[in-house]
Amino acid sequence: MGFSFKPRLSGENSIIMAAAAAGIVYAIFTQKIGPVADVHATGARDGNMGAAIRKAEWTSIISVAALTLLAQDLNVAIIGGGAVLLEQLSYRHAWMASEANGQIQVTPQSYAPAAAPPQAGLSVVQSAPAGLVEAQAG
């Protein structure tokens, strides 16, 4: 009792359905969020814009999955999924970029360099600053 994907559509109709899925993904992103230029114009990592991007992503994924199940054609999933990925990358980059210089903004909370582990056989010795030692001795 397995579910098999025997294409219900002929070759050219399969491509038309896949292109329609990509068009639906594009329409969902532009209607829920707006143009990418507007996302670039907002502040980096704006909370409301991030929520709108996530809603558009999930709506697009569900739409592509529903079209794939209705058509029983993997071309719809491949092309539609690719469209979701491209739109997501485009909007996420715009969301993370600064409106001033266009570069992705890294916040201290999102990036903390890892401390180097101590070498085997070596111990980590911390010394007090010289001024502190002299002040305590005097």
C-alpha positions, -999 to +999 in steps of 0.1 A: +000+000+000+027+024-011+022+057-028+039+058-062+046+088-083+035+077-117+032+109-136-003+118-145+008+145-168+025+143-202+060+158-207+050+193-218+021+195-193+045+184-165+068+214-173+038+237-175+026+226-141+062+229-126+064+265-141+030+272-125+043+261-092+073+284-095+050+312-104+028+305-074+059+306-052+069+340-067+034+354-062+033+342-025+066+359-017+057+392-035+022+394-020+032+385+016+064+405+018+067+429-012+096+435-035+131+426-025+141+462-028+117+471+000+133+444+022+167+459+014+154+493+024+144+482+059+167+478+088+189+447+091+172+418+109+139+436+113+116+414+134+084+420+115+101+414+082+117+382+095+082+369+105+068+378+071+096+360+053+090+328+075+053+329+067+060+332+030+085+303+032+060+280+049+031+290+027+052+283-004+065+249+009+029+238+016+017+250-018+044+232-037+038+200-016+000+202-024+006+207-061+031+179-061+006+155-045-022+166-068-001+162-099+018+132-087+048+146-106+082+150-091+090+178-117+067+200-097+085+193-065+119+199-081+111+231-099+088+244-072+113+235-044+141+253-064+119+284-067+113+283-029+151+281-023+159+309-047+133+332-032+143+323+003+180+331-004+171+364-021+148+376+007+170+363+036+201+381+021+181+413+018+168+409+053+203+405+068+219+433+048+224+468+061+204+494+042+235+517+044+262+497+028+244+465+015+267+442+035+253+414+058+253+426+094+266+402+120+254+409+155+274+399+186+247+375+196+249+356+163+287+353+162+311+346+190+345+333+182+353+300+198+382+299+223+411+278+213+414+246+234+446+243+255+474+222+240+479+188+254+505+188+281+503+226+286+485+242+314+467+276+311+482+300+336+465+333+342+485+361+358+472+392+374+481+426+358+513+441+372+495+471+387+472+449+407+500+428+422+519+460+433+488+476+448+481+445+469+517+441+480+520+477+491 
